[in-house]
Every structure is written in C-alpha cells, then in structure tokens.
C-alpha cells in the first residue's frame, strides 16, 4: 500500500447526505483492507454519521455543502475530517442539559478516545472549520 492515500467527497448539506457519507467512507475503508463487518468499521461508520449529521443540522443553512476527507498515512493512522463553511465550532453541552439532541460531539469524542484516537477542530481559509478524528489503523491480518 502507498505511504499516503487520500480521498474526499463533497455532498449537499441535506439529511440524505448522511447515509451517503457513511457509505462512501465504508466503501473506501473496505478497499483499503478494513473488513466491513469489523467492530472498527462499525465505530467509524457511527463517527462519520455523527460528524455528517452535525455538518447538516448545526450549520443553519449557512453551509450548502460539506466535504468528507479520508486519509491513511503509512498504514498507521487513519484521519477522517468533515468540513463545512459555517464559522461556529462544535460546542460541548453540559451533562446536566436535558434535550433530545446535541450529544453528537460527546459520542464522537468518546468513541474516538476508546479507539486510542483523538479529535481536533481546525479552521479553514474560507472561515469554516474541519472536525478531524485520528485513529490508529488496525486492519486484521488476512490469512
């Protein structure tokens, strides 16, 4: 495998794009050797779903599209970023807040940490942001 692989897709900020983003990432990771039925693939699909949902729901119509970037460096680290053009960064809600939604970042942070990864947010040149997760790349040995 190459030292660095990178792909991306840009989708409309529409609820129908969430499963499309999830499918896209799952297909790419399967091509790169991650079995679709593995626990790691399930976790990554959930993280991508939450990131894409945030890009659709919390940009308040100010980001007509969002982009999903998938990068694999030296078969060691997987990075997935979701970029939108809204300037507001994700907010962590206090645990005491009672509401039906708004827990996406808590889920993402928790799953990322459980996998030995990290989450970061970086600004874009256009005034938006990219929410990144970085995870160790663990692909089972094929026999």
N, C-alpha and C positions, 0 to 999 in steps of 0.2 A: 504494500500500500504506500502511497505517496506520503511525504513528510507532512504535507498540509493539504487538506481538502476543504472546500468551502462552496456552499450553495445558498441561494436565497430565493424567496418568492415574495411578491407584493400582492396583497389581497385587499378588496374593498372593506371598509370598516362597517361590516354588516354581520349580524349574528350567524348567517350561513357560512361565513368565512372561518368560524372557529373550528368546525369539524374538518374543513378543507386544510387548515393549517396543521391540525393534528395528523391527518392522513399523510400530508406531504412529508412532515418530519419522520413519521413512522416508516414510510417507504424509503427515504434517504438512508435512515439508520439500518434498515434491513439490507440495503445494497452494500453498506459499509461493514456488514457482518453481525449486527446485533439481531438475534432472533426475535421475531415479532411477539412470540409467546413468553418472553422472559420477563421477570419482575422488573428489571431495569427499563425495558421498553414500556411497560405499563406506567411506571413512575414518570418517565419522560413524557409520555402522552398526556398524563394528567397535568404536569407542569406547563406544557405547551398550551393545553386547553385553558388553563387559568391565565396565562400571560396574554393569549389572544383575546379572551373574554375581557380582560382589563383594557386592552387596546381598543376594543369596540365600545364597551359600556362607559368607560370613565374619561373619554376624550370629548364628550358632549358635542359630537358632530363637528369638532374643530380639526379632526384628522380624517380626511376622506379615505385614506388607505393606511395599512400597517405592513411592515416588512418583517419576515422571519428569516434570520440568518442562522445557518448551521455550519459550524467549523469543527474540524477534527485535526489536532496537531500531534504528529508523530505517534499515532495510536496510543496516546497517553491521556489527552484531555479533550473532552467534548465541550464546546461552548454553543449555547443557543441564545440568541438575542431577539427581542421583539421591539421594533422601533415604530413610534408614532410621532406625529408632529405637534402634539399638544404639549405645552410647556410645563404643566403641573406634574410633579413627580409623585410616585405612589406614596400613599400615606398609610402608616401602621395605626390601626384603630386600637384604643384601649380594650382590654379584655372585658371590662365591665359594660361596654356599649352593647345594648341589645338591639339587634336588627337582623333582617333576613339575609342580607348580603354584605359584601365588604370584607370578607375573610380570605380573599384570593391570595394576597401577599403573605398572610400567615401560613397558608397551606404551602405556597411556593418555598418560603424560607425553611419551613420545617422539613419538607421532602428533600430539598437541596442539602440541608445540613445532615440529614440521616444518611445520605449517599456520599458524604465526605466532600461535598462541594461548597460553593459559595455563590452569593448573589451580589450583584452590583448594578448601579444605575449610572449611565454616562450621558452627558448632554450631546446633542447633535449640532452640527454647524448651523442648521436651519432653525434652531430654537426648540426642538422637540427633545426626546430622550430615548435611550435604548435600555431596556431592562435585560440584563445578562444573567444567565446561570452558567457556571463552570462546574463540570463533573468529571471525576476520574473515568476514563474509558475502560470499561471492563467487559470484554467480549469472551464468552466461553470458548475454550479450545475445541475446534472441530476434530472429531475422530473419524 
